[in-house]
């Protein structure tokens, strides 16, 4: 009996120890305090915000119920049952903080009325007023990262800086939100560095003159298939360009993720790119760096609007003008650009060649020219040497391959104009044209009427 009791006790002890060990190993959910409200004319010291949505008002369902303990009875009568709500998605410190006005009497941020059922983004030390701009009720403290302190105050006062979307030799691209409208944009930060050396692929990318050139060109462009520029902040060391945000990413990632694009989708995208190039050429602008990385998609859907971006290497050139700067990304660059290193010159037909490389890449998921193919890529390009190799080409129409052959012709004079490309047999597809017209909204007056373009404020930027 004594042994049995001892055995039972040991088992019970082991069970208890195991249970405690099991409990200790379980993750403990810790509420993240992502913000704090300090009372100003409201009688509270501070409130930690650690839930995704925090509501304030007189009603009993609010997270902060305002009573005569916090406010005078006279003023409490002007507070709505649900006055405003503050939220941070998933309590994630990297996400912006929104305040939504739910009261007809009004919620104000730094004296500016939000408007019923409208929202805006809160930033650190914003003052929240209730029912009247002078009745300052709370001060909001953002406990998220303070990376925005590295940006100019002019930028952060208008835009919430979110995650980094990408980077390159020019600098960085961040996702940003307009603080008043909560609309998303992409902010391109171009570092000015006049000492950047010229390498084998690019000109002096971060030269201040080049940065200004990009801004000057983008100011003149307004087309459904060209990325819009909304605002510019010109600073001594960098230029901050507020561009429309394209949620679908770039064409290169779309091709890589799918291994290649179907002929149907390639045709839809290519047609839109051609219209962007036609628009630019009509304006006397040669892009000079057309490649999948610089072509953005509006959504993640297959049928989506496509826009050309990145005009850092673009140049104004009239129909009879020639250019001789060595620029562009080598695998997409036209042979005459490579020849121009020593003696030659080139025209806007360089964009036509690049269109051929882009189309080839979309349809096959491969590059027509590459150092991996044996001979140096520059020699392949100068000779126009490429082949349709691989199983992907067995399902591609003869019309598509015929168009590529017309585009990737070494003699620029024999390449078609952008108008001739748009009229090519391959693009005479009624179903595709209908889809493209719907996406592009070609009846929009914005295409031709440049007066609709909102100029950046003169005090921020001068050309």
N, C-alpha and C positions, 0 to 999 in steps of 0.2 A: 504493500500500500504506500509505504513511504517512498519507494522508488517511482511508483506511478505518479504520486503527487509531485515529486521532483521533476519528472519528465514533463508533466503537464505544465508546471511552472516555467520550465525552460522553453517549451513550445510557445507558451503565452508571451514570454519575454521576447523571444525571437520574432514573434508576430508583431509585437509592439514596436520593436526596433526596426523591423522591415517597413512597417507602416510609416514610421517617422521618416525613414530614409526615403521612402517613396514620395512622401509629402514634400520633403526638402528638395527633391529632384524636379518637382513640378515647377514650370515657369510661373512666376508671380507677376500678374498684370499690374504694372505701375502706371498710374495716370500721369501723362505728360502735361506739365503746365506750359502752355504755349503762349499765354498772354496774361495780362493783369489789368484790372480796372481800379483806378484810384479815385476816391471821392473828391470832388471839388466843392460844389454847392450841395451835394448829396451827402448825408451824414453816414458815410462808411469810410473805413480806413483803406482797405484794399480787398479785392476779390481775385482769386486765382481762376483762370480759365483753363479747364482741363477736360472739357467735353467738346465734341465737334461743333455743336451749336448751342449758344448761350443767349437766352431770351430775357428781355427786361420789360417790365410794365406793371400795371396794377393787378392784373389777373392772377389767380391762384396757380395757374399752370406754368407761370414763368419761373426761370431759374433764379432771378432776382426779383422778388415781389416788393414793389415800392409802396410804403405806407407812410402814415404821419410820423413814424419814428425816423424816417429818412428825409421827408419833405414837409413843408408847411401844408396845411389842409387847403389853403387857397391855391397853391401851385399844383398840388396833387390832383386837383380837379381837371387840370389840363393834360394830365398824363393818360394815355390810352391803355386799355386793358393789355394790349400787346403793342408796345411802343417801338422797339427795335430789336434786332437779333444780330449777334456777332458770330461768325462761323469760320472755322479753318478745317478744310477737308481732311478727314482722317487724323486730325490733330498733328498733321505732318508739318514740322517746322519749316520745310522748304516751300510749302504752299503759301499763297497770299492769304491775308485775313480780310474777309468781307464784312461790311456792315450794311444791313438792309433796313430801310425805313418802313415801318408798318403803320405809322400814325398820320392821320389827316392834319394834326397840329404841327407835325414836322419834327424831323431829327436833323441836326446840323453837325457838320464836321468842320472845325476851324472857321465857324461862322457861315459856312456855305450849306444851303439846304440840299438834302439828298433827293427828296421827292418820294411820295408814297409808292410803295412796292418797287422802288428802284434801289440799286445798291452801288457801293463804291468800295475801293480798297483802302483799308486803314493802314497807317504807318505809325511807327514809334513816336510817342508824345503828341499824337493827334488829340484834340479836345472835342468831346462830344457834348453838344448842347441839346436840351429838350424843349420843344414847343416855341422857343424863341432863341435867336442866335446869341443873345447876351446871357442866357441862363446856362452857364457852363457847369454841366453836371459831373462829367467824368474826364479823366485823362487815361488814354490807352497806352499801355507799354507792350511792345512786341518783344517776346523773349526768344524769337528765332535768330538765325545767324545774322551777323552784321556785315556780310560781304558787300552790301550796297554802299558801305562807307568808302569803298575804293572808287566809286563812280562820282562824277560831278553832281553837285547839288541840283543843278538845273535839270538833270536827267532824273534823279531819284524823286524829285518833288512832283514830277509828272508821270513817272512810270515805276512800277514795282519790278525789280529785277529778279527773275526766277532762274531756272536751271540753264546750263550751257547746252546749246543745241549742236554746236560744232566749232571747229577751229581750222585755221589754215595759216599760210604764210602771211596773210594780211592781218590776222588778229583772231577775234572770237565772234561767235554769234550766240546771243542769249535770248531766251523766251522772256518777254516782258508784258506787263499788263498796264493799260492806261488806268490810272488811279480813279478817275472820275467816271469813266464809262465801263470799266472792267474788260474792255476789249483786248484780245491778245495780239501781239505784234512780235516780229523778230527784230532784235537790235544788233546791227552789225557794227563792231568796234574795229576801226582800222587804225593801227598804230602808225604814226608818222615817223619814218626813219630815213632821212635823206642819204645815209651812208650804206644802205643795203646794196650789196654787190650784185651784178648781173651774172646769173649762172646759165647753164645750158638750156634751161627751159623757159625762163621768164625774164622780163625786163625788170627794172627797179620797182618792185611791187609796192613798196611802202613809201615811195617818194611822195612828199606832200602835194606836188603838182599832179601826180597820178590820182591821189585821193580826191583832190578837187575836181579832176576830170570826170571821175565816176559820178560825183554829185551833180556836176553840170549836165552830164548826159541824162541821168535818171530824172532830173527835173523836167526834161523836155518830153519824156515818154509817158503816154497814157493809152494803154491798150489792154484788152482782156487777157492777152497771152504774154504780157510783160509785167514783172513784179513791180508793184507800186511803192514809191517812196513817199512817206508821210511827214517826216520831220528830220531835221539835221541839227546837231549840236557840234559846232566846230571849236575844238580846244587845241592848245599849243602842241600837246603830245599825241592826241588822238582825235578822230572824227567819229561821232556816234550817229548812225543812220537808222531811223525807225522805218522798217519795211513791213509789208503785209506778211502775216504768218501763214505758211503753207503746211497744213497738217499732214499731208501725204508724204513728206520727205522729198528726196531727190530721185531722179530717174535712175542713177547708177545703182542705188540700193534696191530700187524696185526690180531692176534687171537681175541683180545678183541674188536677191531673195527668191526669185522665180526661176533662176537659171537662164531663162530667156523669156521674151514676151511673145504672145501669139501674134500672128500676122494682123489679125483684126484690131488688136489693141495697139500694136506698133503703128498701124496706119492712122488711127485716131490721134495718137500723140504726135506723130510726125507732121500731120496736116496742121495741127495747132502751132507747132514750132515754126513751120514754114510761114504761117501768117504773121508770127512775131518777127521773123527775119524780114519779110516783105515790108512790114511797117517800119522797121529800123532802116532798111535800105532806102525806102521812100523819103525818110528823114535825113538821108545822107550819113547814116551811122553804120559802120562796120563793127560787128561784135568782136571778132578775132580770137575768141576763146570759147566757142560753142562745144560743149561736151556734156555727157549725162549728169555730171556733178553740178552743172550750172543750170539744169532744167528741173524745176520744182513742180510738185503735184499738189493740187488743192486738198484732196481727200485721199483716204486709203482705198477707195473704191476703184474698180477697173476703169469704169467710165468716169473720168474726172477731168477737170480743167487743168491745163498744163501751161506753165509760165516760164519764160526765159529770165534768168537773173545774172548777177555779177558782171557789171560793165566796166570793171577796172582796167581792162585792156582795150576797150572800145575806142574808136576814133571817128571823128567827123571826116567824111571824105565825099566829095562830089562824084558824079558819075564818071568823069574823066580823070579823077585824081588817082594817084598811086601812093603807096605807103612802103616804107622800107625798114621799119623797126622789127627786129627779131623778137617775136612774142608768141604766147600760146603754149599749150601743153603738147609735147612732141608727138605723141601717138595720134593726136587729132589734127595736127597742123598740116597745112597744104604744102606741096613741094616747093612752090615759089617762095614761101617764107624762109625755108631752109636755104635756098639758093641766094636769097637776098642778103645773107650774111656777108657775102663777098662782093656782089655786084648788082644783083637783081632788084626788082620792085614788084609790088603786087597790088591788087584791087580788092573790091568787096567780094570777088569770086572765091576768096579764101573761106568765106562762110559756107559757100556751096559745097566745097570739099568736106568741111567739118560735118555738114548735114549728112553726107554719104557715110562717114565713119559712125555717126550716131545711129543711123538707120541700120547699118550692118551689125552694130553691137546689140541693138534691141532685138533683132530677128534671130540672132545666133547665140547671144551671150558671150561672144568672143570679139576680139579686136581684129580688124583686117591687117594691121601692121603691128609687129611686136618683135623685140629682141629675142624672144623665145623661139622664133621661126627660123633661126639659123644665121641669116645675114643681119647686119646692124639695121635697126628700124629706120634710120635716116635714109639709108640706101634703098630700102624697100619703098619708102614714100617717094623719093626722087624718081624712081623708076615706075611708080604706080603698080607695084607688084603685089597682088593679093589673089586669093582663091576662095571659092565657096566649098570648104571642106567640112565634113561632119554630118551626122545624121539629121541635125536640125534643119539643114537646107533642103532635105527631101520633101518637106511639107510646105516650103515657101514657094509662092507662085513665080512664074517666069517674069511677070510684069514687075514684081518687086526687085528681083535680081537685075533686071534690065535697067531699072531706075538707078540702082546703086552703081552700075557700070557707067552710066552717064555722068554721075556726080563725081566719081573717083577717077577723073581723067587728068593726066599730068598737065596737058595744055589748057590753061585757064580759059582761053578764048573759046575752046570747044565745050566748056561746061555750060549747062543751061542757066538762064537767069532764074531768079526766084519765082517770077510770074509763070515761066514755062514749067517749072516743077509742079506748081499748084494745079496746072492744067494737064499733068501727066495722066496717062490711062489708068495707072495704078490707083490714083486718088479719085477717079470718077466712080465712086461707090456711094449710091444714094442713101443707104442706111447709115454709113459712116458720116456723110455730110450732114444728115439730119441730126445725128447725135452731137456732132461738133458745133453746129449752129446753135443748138440748145445750150450747150455748155458755154460757148463764147458769147452768147447773146449779141450777135452781130448787128442787131437793130438798135443797140444802145448808142445814144448820142455821145457817150464818153469817148468812143473810138476816135471820132473826128473833132469833137469840141474840146480843145485843150483848156478852154477857159474854166472848165469844171475843176481843174487841178488846183488844190490848195497849196499855195506857195509857202515854204517855210518862213517864219517870221524873220524880217530883215535884221533884227537885233542879234539873232543867233548865228546868222550865216550870211556872208557876203561873197559874191563872185566877181 
